[in-house]
Amino acid sequence: MTSVAITGHRGLPAGTLALVDRALRLEVALRVEAALRVRPGPADLIGVSCLADGPDSLFAQAILDIGGRLVAVVPARRYRASLPEFHHEVYDRLLGEADRVIEVDREESDSEAHQAGSLRMLDESDELLAVWDGLPARGYGGTADVVAIARERGMPVTVIWPDGAERP
């Protein structure tokens, strides 16, 4: 059984999100294929995500689409309210489809809570997929910070930044 976490930039343009979605689905398929070579039969793949808009949710949906299991990490009690309103329906649906929900004991959905959620997500995972342009984090708890912590832990990190991807 393999557990894979996701981190990635939010607020990406629609064209970049389409590129990222294809790249994430390919990564998920590759992990299922590798698992089947080791152990024939249904591949157990667990995706661990905070379900934010963008790569987090795209990854969670890709995991569910291949029959994998989803673990949702909720960084704070007010997390949903901090997400863009257009994303609430997707967040609610994915949260409802999660096999397990881990709630981090934080009230406010701020950078400290997001970092705590990311750390908890890494605790649940064997590897990390990072939709990352390779640049430093724009604020505490950003994608670059999560990648750095995963690497410090010796966790395998796969960076995904497809050709043509842009970050505003």
C-alpha positions in Angstrom: 0.0 0.0 0.0 1.4 3.4 -1.0 0.3 6.7 0.5 1.0 9.8 -1.6 0.5 13.4 -0.4 0.0 16.4 -2.6 1.1 20.0 -2.3 0.9 22.7 -4.9 0.3 26.3 -5.9 -3.2 27.7 -5.7 -4.6 30.3 -8.0 -3.2 28.8 -11.1 -4.8 29.9 -14.5 -7.2 27.5 -16.2 -4.8 26.5 -18.9 -2.1 25.6 -16.3 -4.7 23.6 -14.2 -5.6 21.6 -17.3 -1.9 20.7 -17.8 -1.5 19.9 -14.1 -4.6 17.7 -14.1 -3.1 15.6 -17.0 0.3 15.4 -15.3 -1.2 14.4 -11.9 -3.4 11.7 -13.5 -0.3 10.3 -15.3 1.6 10.2 -11.9 -1.3 8.4 -10.2 -1.5 5.9 -13.1 2.2 5.2 -12.9 2.0 4.5 -9.2 -0.9 2.1 -9.7 1.1 0.3 -12.5 4.1 0.0 -10.3 2.1 -1.4 -7.4 0.5 -4.0 -9.7 3.9 -5.2 -10.9 4.9 -5.8 -7.2 1.6 -7.3 -6.2 -1.0 -8.4 -8.8 -4.6 -7.6 -7.9 -6.3 -4.4 -6.8 -3.6 -1.8 -6.2 -4.0 0.0 -2.9 -3.2 3.7 -3.5 -4.0 6.2 -0.8 -4.0 9.9 -1.6 -3.6 12.4 1.2 -4.8 15.9 0.5 -5.9 19.1 2.3 -8.5 19.5 -0.6 -7.7 23.1 -1.4 -8.6 24.5 -4.8 -6.2 23.6 -7.5 -3.7 20.7 -7.4 -5.0 19.4 -4.1 -8.5 18.8 -5.4 -7.3 17.6 -8.8 -5.1 15.0 -7.2 -7.9 13.9 -4.8 -10.3 13.4 -7.8 -7.6 11.5 -9.7 -7.2 9.2 -6.8 -10.9 8.6 -6.5 -11.3 8.0 -10.2 -8.8 5.1 -10.2 -10.5 3.5 -7.2 -7.9 4.7 -4.7 -8.7 5.8 -1.1 -8.6 9.4 0.0 -7.5 10.7 3.3 -8.5 14.4 3.8 -6.5 16.6 6.2 -8.5 19.6 7.5 -6.0 22.2 8.8 -8.4 24.2 10.8 -12.1 24.4 11.9 -12.5 27.5 9.7 -10.6 26.1 6.7 -13.6 25.7 4.4 -14.7 29.3 5.0 -11.2 30.4 4.0 -11.4 28.6 0.6 -12.8 30.5 -2.4 -16.6 30.2 -2.5 -16.5 28.7 -6.0 -14.6 25.7 -4.5 -16.9 24.9 -1.6 -19.1 22.4 -3.6 -16.0 20.5 -4.8 -14.5 20.6 -1.3 -17.7 19.3 0.3 -18.0 16.5 -2.2 -14.4 15.4 -1.9 -14.5 15.6 1.9 -17.7 13.4 1.8 -15.9 10.8 -0.4 -12.8 10.6 1.9 -12.3 7.3 3.6 -10.8 9.1 6.5 -10.8 12.8 7.7 -8.0 14.1 9.9 -8.8 17.3 11.7 -5.9 19.4 12.9 -6.7 21.1 16.2 -6.6 24.7 14.9 -9.4 27.3 14.8 -8.2 29.9 12.3 -7.3 29.0 8.8 -4.0 30.8 8.7 -0.5 30.1 7.5 0.4 28.3 10.7 -2.6 26.1 10.4 -1.8 25.3 6.8 1.7 24.4 7.7 0.4 22.2 10.6 -2.0 20.5 8.1 0.9 19.9 5.6 3.0 18.4 8.4 0.2 16.1 9.4 -0.3 15.2 5.7 3.4 14.2 5.4 3.1 12.1 8.6 0.4 10.0 6.8 2.4 9.6 3.5 5.3 7.7 2.0 6.0 10.2 -0.7 5.1 13.7 -1.9 3.9 15.0 -5.3 4.6 18.8 -5.5 3.0 21.0 -8.2 5.8 23.5 -7.8 7.5 26.0 -10.1 10.7 25.7 -8.0 10.6 29.2 -6.6 10.6 30.1 -2.9 7.3 30.1 -1.0 5.4 33.4 -1.1 4.5 33.0 2.5 5.0 30.6 5.4 3.6 27.2 4.8 3.8 27.4 1.0 4.6 24.7 -1.5 8.4 25.3 -1.2 8.2 24.9 2.6 6.3 21.6 2.3 8.8 20.3 -0.2 11.8 21.3 2.0 10.3 19.5 5.0 9.6 16.4 3.0 13.2 16.4 1.7 14.5 16.9 5.2 12.6 13.8 6.3 14.1 11.8 3.4 10.7 11.4 1.8 10.7 11.0 -2.0 9.5 14.1 -3.8 8.3 14.3 -7.3 8.0 17.8 -8.7 5.4 18.4 -11.3 5.6 21.6 -13.4 4.4 20.8 -16.9 5.9 22.6 -20.0 3.7 25.7 -20.6 2.6 26.0 -16.9 2.3 29.5 -15.6 2.0 31.0 -12.1 0.5 34.5 -11.8 
